[in-house]
Amino acid sequence: MFAEPARASGAAADQAFRVWHKPPGLLLRGEPASLSVTVEPTGVHPRGEAYVRGEDRAGFTRVPLVWDERQGRLVAQVPAKLLTGSLLDEYVVVRDPASGGR
């Protein structure tokens, strides 16, 4: 999934803040699930959260995304209690604190 929000202002105005989120794909019961988000331009230090729910849950649960310096992306582990049913619904919200881009 790709999202291109409004352009940042100031020095970063010539580069759009872009976010790529790859859903986890096929999940096996009992196996851990993780989410990852890639952000451009490089060098920004984004913050964000994933919102996740299992098939039998009415509302989404907020799961913080954490910057992984080694991978160069935001990551989150989905809590096992949210891995219920046959489906996993999720979406991410990412912010660039420096520019206010979202």
Secondary structure, 3 states (H helix, E strand, C coil): CEECCCCCCHHHHHCCCEEEEECCCCCCCCCCEEEEEEEECCCCCCEEEEEEEECCCCCCEEEEEEEECCCCEEEEEECHHHCCCCCEEEEEEEEECCCCEC
